[in-house]
Amino acid sequence: MSTTPRDTTGDRLVSVNLTAFVEQASVGSDPFRIDGEGVPYVPIGDGGIVIGLRLGDGVFDHASDHAAPGACLIHDDAAVGYALVAQACIGNPVEVRTGAAAGGIGAVAGKRGEGGRVIAVFRQEVLHELRPGDQVAVRSRGQGTPSLAEDVTVCNVEPDLLEHLPITFGAVTLAVKVRTVVPSRLVGNGIGRPTPMWDLDLQIDRATASMWKAEQLRLGDLVAIDDIDARYNAGYRRGWRSIGIVVHGSSPQPGHGPGVTVILSGPAGCIDVEADAAHHVGLDEEALLEVARARS
Amino acid sequence: MDLKNNAHELLTQVLAGEVWPALADRHGFRVDPDGRPFLLPGMGGVTLGVHCGDPATGWAGDHVEPGLSVRHRDPAANFALQYLSCVGNTVVVSSGPAAGAEGVVIGQHAYVLVDMEESAMRQVTTGDQVTVFAVGQGMRLTDHPQIVVKNCSPVLLAALAGGTARDGRLEVHVAARVPADAIGAGSGMVSEFANTDLMGAYAGLGEDLSLGLEGLRIGDVVALADQDHRFGRGYREGWTTIGVMSTGSCQLFGHGPGPSTLMSGPSEAFRLVDDPASNLALLLGRTDGLRPDPVAAGGRDKS
């Protein structure tokens, strides 16, 4: 076993500068969404720039809906937006090109489905200067990373970030430290969708978190989902396991919840997990920004 | 089911729809559970030869939509059509050589899906106009206040097998019981739109994909375990959702044959009875495709 992946950073991986724009949160003509009990609520933090939410914060800590740390990046042209989401990987650098924050460097911290959004983390002082509509460049790299261990697929992650995640690599199996392991039936929105372009919402809320040892679930945590094969589309396959990074917070909507961007998927026998509900440390903001800065 | 309800309060709206073409993109292929590309028919158009009572799986198709797939060109009018159409509603073909032919709504799938006699269906093609006599949303069961009913016409409610049991629970006959592990795409969406794809029904593919659902038929009334569909679609232990199978075979991973939602409530409010005969074909009457029940057509005469 080593703590670094074998043969992952090969020069064959292609880096692409992709243009994106900082999103403004948007709602329909009706301000309300409906929660699982049929109670209307105004969604807060669902897209756009969210101040004060950081990797390491608890997913149930805020009165919000799908709130992600930092800024969401989109593109108005649907096809361009899909390419942006499909190719951006966690750990890729994001450089602000226009506006008061021009020159600021952030990092891709996750992705979201439906129309497609890239979640970018910035230092709070940069985030305060950002404005919806600002242009950024994402330097994508990561899709196509060779298998880390036999039969385990890696996706959606910048290879240089892997050594900063609690993953130990071996020739056949790898060992991953996670906050918790959850069953496939908790996967809601995102099931059946292509893994490079959607996150998987875990149907966990404050009331049910203790059933899944997820009371301490935090943004940036690694989570294992059993019986999910997420190599292509995400779906049920007995005996498989997928590992995701928590990229946005909880949601009152039925079928939604804290979302993970999948980074590893393979037979459960090839991915050993060690869960620590109280002390797990996942993706660290400093390490993430450092990796991105080194590649910017 | 002979249940006290508020059907007398319900209004019928006349909604226009259009038989929508099958759609593709220039790449053609999609990907199955094992990463193999496929190119198969299924969504959109008029899909012949698959009716209520027929197997949902085993077709060389993807998201097989039996019969007519109907939308409206205007997005807001389309949402009204999708949200307000209920299983069992009468549909009349309004243009083309099949004008006057009648069918029945069997579910939603981002299209309103319409079954009718095969001989009439063969005369319908994309672009033909149809009229849906939409009635059912707003239905309440007087003696079962914990159970939310949706997408269910008064005609279908009356035709469903079961009723109030001696212990006060609602007895529902179901052709199959679906475990929570099977819930695929559709989770997290509103339950008045599209349906809930069921995984674990990939006939002919690996055993590790199976959840024992390969025997489902189009039109089967099914029970979904641990699903609360009152205000969307979500996992919730101890809740039960009743649906009717409206779409068939999928090769796309995470997708599968799907039920449109009819009822949802706490599991203790239901008494489920396993009954293979609980299928729209038998409940609403079928001769080579669903015929509108004379009672169903009555929805047109209400005004």
Chai-1 contact restraints between the chains, C-beta under 6 A:
chainA,res_idxA,chainB,res_idxB,connection_type,confidence,min_distance_angstrom,max_distance_angstrom,comment,restraint_id
A,I34,B,F231,contact,1.0,0.0,6.0,A-B,restraint_1
A,G36,B,G234,contact,1.0,0.0,6.0,A-B,restraint_2
A,G38,B,F231,contact,1.0,0.0,6.0,A-B,restraint_3
A,S184,B,D181,contact,1.0,0.0,6.0,A-B,restraint_4
A,R185,B,A180,contact,1.0,0.0,6.0,A-B,restraint_5
A,R185,B,D181,contact,1.0,0.0,6.0,A-B,restraint_6
A,R185,B,Y235,contact,1.0,0.0,6.0,A-B,restraint_7
A,G188,B,S187,contact,1.0,0.0,6.0,A-B,restraint_8
A,G188,B,G188,contact,1.0,0.0,6.0,A-B,restraint_9
A,N189,B,S187,contact,1.0,0.0,6.0,A-B,restraint_10
A,N189,B,G188,contact,1.0,0.0,6.0,A-B,restraint_11
A,I191,B,G184,contact,1.0,0.0,6.0,A-B,restraint_12
A,I191,B,A185,contact,1.0,0.0,6.0,A-B,restraint_13
A,I191,B,S187,contact,1.0,0.0,6.0,A-B,restraint_14
A,I191,B,G254,contact,1.0,0.0,6.0,A-B,restraint_15
A,G192,B,G184,contact,1.0,0.0,6.0,A-B,restraint_16
A,G192,B,A185,contact,1.0,0.0,6.0,A-B,restraint_17
A,G192,B,G254,contact,1.0,0.0,6.0,A-B,restraint_18
A,G192,B,H255,contact,1.0,0.0,6.0,A-B,restraint_19
A,Q203,B,G234,contact,1.0,0.0,6.0,A-B,restraint_20
A,Q203,B,Y235,contact,1.0,0.0,6.0,A-B,restraint_21
A,Y232,B,V31,contact,1.0,0.0,6.0,A-B,restraint_22
A,Y232,B,G35,contact,1.0,0.0,6.0,A-B,restraint_23
A,N233,B,F253,contact,1.0,0.0,6.0,A-B,restraint_24
A,N233,B,G254,contact,1.0,0.0,6.0,A-B,restraint_25
A,A234,B,G254,contact,1.0,0.0,6.0,A-B,restraint_26
A,G235,B,M199,contact,1.0,0.0,6.0,A-B,restraint_27
A,G235,B,F253,contact,1.0,0.0,6.0,A-B,restraint_28
A,G235,B,G254,contact,1.0,0.0,6.0,A-B,restraint_29
A,Y236,B,D181,contact,1.0,0.0,6.0,A-B,restraint_30
A,Y236,B,M199,contact,1.0,0.0,6.0,A-B,restraint_31
A,R237,B,D208,contact,1.0,0.0,6.0,A-B,restraint_32
A,R237,B,L209,contact,1.0,0.0,6.0,A-B,restraint_33
A,R238,B,D208,contact,1.0,0.0,6.0,A-B,restraint_34
A,G239,B,D208,contact,1.0,0.0,6.0,A-B,restraint_35
A,P254,B,G232,contact,1.0,0.0,6.0,A-B,restraint_36
A,P254,B,G234,contact,1.0,0.0,6.0,A-B,restraint_37
A,G255,B,S187,contact,1.0,0.0,6.0,A-B,restraint_38
A,G255,B,G188,contact,1.0,0.0,6.0,A-B,restraint_39
A,G255,B,G232,contact,1.0,0.0,6.0,A-B,restraint_40
A,G255,B,R233,contact,1.0,0.0,6.0,A-B,restraint_41
A,G255,B,G234,contact,1.0,0.0,6.0,A-B,restraint_42
A,H256,B,G188,contact,1.0,0.0,6.0,A-B,restraint_43
